[in-house]
C-alpha cells in the first residue's frame, strides 16, 4: 500500500506508475467510478482513503509514483503529489547469522586459533544491509578490522552480505564480539548477534591448580578472580588432565558451564544446561555436590586491562557412616572397653568413606602391662563409589593383668586436617563385672529414649515416649525382664519382634487418636486422614542468594537424610509441628512407599540397644524443643546430641518456634520453616475432615470464614483454622466477630457450652461457677511463660492441688487441659523406667489466653506505678508473645491503655501497638487511622533481621495507609529486599509487600556484598511508580551496576524526574543517559547528606574514598550532615583525623550533626581512644549526638580530658554494649562517669568490673576477644 492522506477528501483521483508526463493513469477514481489499465488488470486497487493498493509487490515497483487529486468544493486546481517507492525484502533469518553459532541464542561460545576467521552474514535482503564486527566492553564498542563481501541474487531482487574478521592475538583470553547490522529499514527483528570467543593463544603456558576438598551433598563454592570482569567463562574438564607436576596442560577440551557478560548494553548470565549458578563476584555455586562433580574447573576472565585464569580441582569427600572407625565388639560411640583374653584379633573398619584413606591402629599411653600389635589383614572394597576399609591386628598382652591398655584406631586422610576420625579401645583382662557392666549399658539405652517428654526415636523410624493411655508396668517376655538382660546376650528373636510390635502399637495409640476439636472426645481421626501438606520453606544460608526456597512436600525434608544430620523445623504455635511429627510416625509404621521413612528389613535380634545400633539408620524426632524444660542446660543428653558430642551416627529432626532455636546447633544443621495454610490447603482440609466432600457445605464454610474481617492471619495457622472450620460448620456466628480476642472468646465459649449441654441439670450450676473462677489457672499460665521458664507441662498432683479438684477436672473434660503419661528414668528406683502423669494446655495459644487474663487483671489494679507496669511487661517480649498482649488488650480496657502506652515507647513497639488497638472493639476507626498516620509520617523500616511478626505488623500498617490514602514518608528496606515479583516486593522472610499508592521515598540497603542488578533497579523504580507521590529512590550501602540502560527506564519515571541516589559513591542517576553522575553542586550534596551517610568496613576503599570526599565537600560547602554511621570501620584517632581500619583518613568534619560508631563486636576501647573520639566530634559545632555500639568503654574518663564545649552544648554521648535494642549508658560530661539508662545513679567501679565480665563472656566468640585472650596468654595485650 502506498499510503496517502487527503485532508479535505476528494472527488477525482488519478494514480500513475510514473511521473505522469506522456503516460496514462493506472487507476482513476471519479465520483465512485474506478477505471484504468492497472485496475482492470487486477494489479492495483484503491483504498477508502485514496491510498494505492499494489496486489503483488516486485522489484518492478521500484519507481516514482504520482497522484492527482481534485475536490470540487475546496480545490481550485488539480493537486499533484509524487512518491518514491523502494521495495524491500526481509532475510530468511531475522538476525545476523554467525557461522560458528548454531542458532540465535542470547550468546554463543566458540574457541579460536591464531588462523581462525569469524563469518557473519545476512542473506536475501533488499536493500543491502551493512555489517561490521565490534568488540564490546563495559563502557563501549570498538570496531575490529573486517572484510565485506556482497553478492546479488535473482536479477538484483535481493542481496547477500558477508563480513569476515580475523581475531588477532592481541585480543584477550575471552572476549565478547558483536556482529552488528546497520539496519535503517528495520528488516531485522534483532540487529546484532554475539559470540564469546576463547583465544587459545593465551592458554599455551602452564596454569597453577588450587585443590578444594568438598563434602558430598554440601554446597560448592569455587572462587574466580574476585574482580567483576567484562566476560567470565566457567568450564569443567571432562577428564582430569593434570600431569605429574600438578599443572594443567590446557582447558581447551573442557566443557562450558556458564558465561557471564557485563557491558554498557546489558548484563546477563547463561547456564549451559547445568545446576551451577554464580554469585555477584562470579564465584561458582552449586547447592549440592555429588561424586559426578569431581574434576577440574577453570574460570577465564577478561576486562580492558586484565586477563585472569583461575584453575580449581574439586575433590569430593564423604564422611563414613558411622562417622568414626568401628571396632568389632564395640558399640558405644568412639570409645569402648573390651573384655579380652591375652591373645586375640582386633578388627577395625571404616565404612562408606571417600576418597581412599589409610586405616591404622597403635598403642596409646598406658601402664601395667605391655601389648604387641601385628597387622594380619588389610582389605578395601568399593560399595556404590564409596570405600569400606577393614584392618585386622593380632594383639598379645604381656605382663601384669591388674590394669588396662588403650589402643587407638585412626584414619589418615589425603590432607593433615581431613578426617580427624578415631576410636579408642580399652583392653581389659578382668571379666568379673561383665554382667553388671552390660546392665548399665542396657539402662543407658532405655534412659536415652526417655530423657524428654517430646522425644520419638525412629529406627528408620521412631521410638515414642508420649503415650495416650500406657500401662505403668514394665513388661516381661517369657519370664525375662528385658531390663535385666545383659546387652551382649543374643538369640532373643522373639523379644526383638515383640519389642518392634510394641513400639508400633504405642505409636498407633498416638497417631490414630487426633482430636481436631479437643472438647469433642468422640470425634477422633487417624493423622493420615486429616494431614494436609502446609507450606514449607527451606531456609538457605547463602546471603547472596534468596533466603527461602519453597518445598512441595515434607518428603523433601527427609530426602536430605542420606547421612546423619540435624534438621531443624521451625514454626510458630499452631503451625503443625507436632502433626508433622505424628505423620512421620504413621508413615514409618505403615511402610508408606512414598515416604523416605520406610521400615528397615535388617533389624538385629538383640534388645533395644542392639536394635538401634544395628539399624541401617536411626532418626530422633525431638518435637517441641521450645517447650522442653531443660533446654538451657548444657549437659543433658538432648544438648549433647545437638552438639554432636553424643550419638553422632543418628539423624535428628527438631521442631521448635523460630524464637527459641537451640544454641548448640552445629553450622551444618539444615533449617526449614512451616509457613501455614494457604487457600489450597484450607480447601483440602475441609474436604477431608469436615464435610466429606459435600460441595455445598464446603462453600458455606468457606464463605463463613472469608466474611470474617479478623481471620486473615489466623487462617494461616493450621491449628486455629482446623478449630474454626469445624466450628463454622455448626455455627454462623463467626462473621459477627471483629477481633482476635472476640474470635478466641467465642472458641472458649464453644468448649464450655458443648460440655455443659451434655451434663445433668443439677451439675450445670457448679460447672458454670468453676468455669468462671479460673484466676489460679491464669497465674499458672502466666508463670509458665515468663522469666525464661516457659514450662510446657506440670506434675498432675501439684497442678491438681493448685487449681482444686473441680476446676482441674472440668478443664480436663472440656479439653483445654490434657493429661499424658511420660516415660521417665528414675535411677534411685529398682524399676528405673516409670511412667509419670504430666498435664499441659491443649496448645500454647490457650496458655497465652489465660496468661492474658492474669496480665489484664494485674494491670487494671489501682495505684499501679509506671515502674510496676514496665517491670511486669518487661517479662514478656511482645514479639514472642504477641497473643498475650493482643488478648489482654481485648479483654481489659484499663490494661489496654497501659499496654499501648508501654509499646509506643519504642519504634518497633509502635507498629505492633496498631494490632493491639484493633482488639479494642470500642475504639473508633478515626483513632486507629490517626495512629497509623503518625507512624508512617516517619521512616518505616523493614529489617531482614527482625521477626516475621514485626515485619508483618509493619506491612499491615503500610497497606492500611496506602488503602486509606495516607502519605507514607519513607519505606526503608534494610537487608530484607529479595526481588520484585509482579507488583509486589518479596522480602527475605518470605513475606510480600504489595504496591503502595502513597509512598514518597524508598531506601534500599542489601546484605554485605550483595550486588543489585539492572533488573533490580528497574523493578524497584516500577514498584515505586504505583505511587503518585513517589519522588526519591535511595541506595545506601549496596553495590550497583555501573550504568542502567535508559531504554528500560519507564517514561513516566523520566517525566516525573524521580531522583535516584547512590549514597556511598556520592552519585545520582541521569535518567536520560542511564549513567551515574558524581554530585558536585551544593544542592545535590545537601540531598545526599540529608540522610544516613555510611562508611562500611566491608566496602572497597574506592567506595570509602567517595564517601569521605562527599563528607569533605559537605564541610567545605557548609552543608549539614544528618548522620554519619561508621560500621566496623573505625580504627583510631590520629592528629585530629579518624584513621579507618582500611588505612584511609577521615578529616575533621565541621557540619556533622550525629555520629554512630559501630565497632567490631567485642572491641574494648581504651581511655586514649575515647578521648580522641570526643576531641574529634568537638570539631563540629553542629554535633549533638554521639553513640558507640558493641564495645566496652573504660570505667571513667578524666574530666580535664573532656572538651568543655561538649557539656555547654548539651552534647549526648551514649554507649550501647550490646546494640541499640539493649540497655545503654550516658556519659556524664561534668563528672566523666557513666550513668545507667533512664536513671540518675552512676556506674560504680564494681559494677563496671561486673559489666566487663559479662561483656567478655557475651562476645567471647568474636574475633576481637579471641585475639585479646590469645595475646593475654602470650603475656601481651591489645
Secondary structure, 3 states (H helix, E strand, C coil): CECCCCCCCCCEEEEECCCCCCCCCCEEEECCEEECHHHHHCCEEECCCCCEEECCCCHHHCEEEEEEEECCCCCCCCEEEEEEECCCECCCCCCCEECCCCCCCCCEEEEECCCCCEEEEEEEEECCCEEEEEEECCCCEEECCCEEEEEEECCCCEEEEEEEECCCCCCCCEEEEEEEEECCCCCCCCCEEEEEEEEHHHHCCCECEEEEEEECCCCEEECCCCCCCCEEEEEECCCCCECCCCCECCCCCCEEEEEEEECCCCEEEEECCCCCEECCCCCEEECCCCHHHCEEEEEEEECCCCEEEEEEEEEEEECCCCCCCEECCCCCCCEEEEECCCEEEEEEEEEEEECCCEEEEEECCCCCEEEEEEEEEEEEEEECCEEEEEEEEEEEEEECCCCEEEEEEEEECCCCCCCCCEEEEEEECCCCCHHHHHHHHHHHHHHHCCCCCCEEEECCCCCCCEECCCCCCCCEECCEEHHHCCCCCCCCHHHHHHHHHHHHHHHHHHHCCECCCCCCCCCCECHHHHCCCCEEEEECCCCCCCCEEEECCCHHHHCCCCCCCEEEEECCCCCCHHHHHHHHHHHHHCCCCCCCCCCCCCCCCCCHHHHHHHCCCCEEEEECHHHCCCCCCCCCHHHHHHCCCCCCCCEEEEEECHHHCCCCCCCCCEEEEEEECCHHHHHHHHHHHHCCCCHHHHHHHHHHHHHCCCCCCHHHCHHHHHHHHHHHCCCCCHHHCCCHHHHHHHHHHHHHHHHHHCCCHHHHHHHHHHHHCCHHHHHHHHHHHCCCCCCCCEEHHHHHHHHCHHHHHHHHHHCCEEEEEEEEECCCCCCCEEEEEEEEECCHHHHHHHHHHHHHHHHCCCCCCHHHHHHHHCCCCCCCCHHHHHHHHHHCHHHHHHHHHHHCCCHHHHHHHHHHHCCCCCCCHHHHHHHHHHHHCCEEEEECCCCHHHHHHHHHHHHHHHHCCCCECEEEEECCEEEEECCEEEECCCCEEECCCCECEEEEECCCCCCCCHHHHHHHHHHHCCCCCCCEEEECCCCCCCECCHHHCCHHHHHCCCEEEEHHHCEEECCCCCEEEECCCHHHHHHHCCCEEEEECCCCHHHHHHHHHHHHHHHHCCCCECEEEEECCEEEEECCEEEECCCCEECCCCCECEEEEEEEEEEECCHHHHHHHHHHHCCCCCCCEEEEEEEECCCECCHHHCCHHHHHCCCEEEEECCCCCCCCEEEECCCCEEEECCCCCECCHHHHHHHHHHHHHHCCCCHHHHHHHHHHHCCCCC
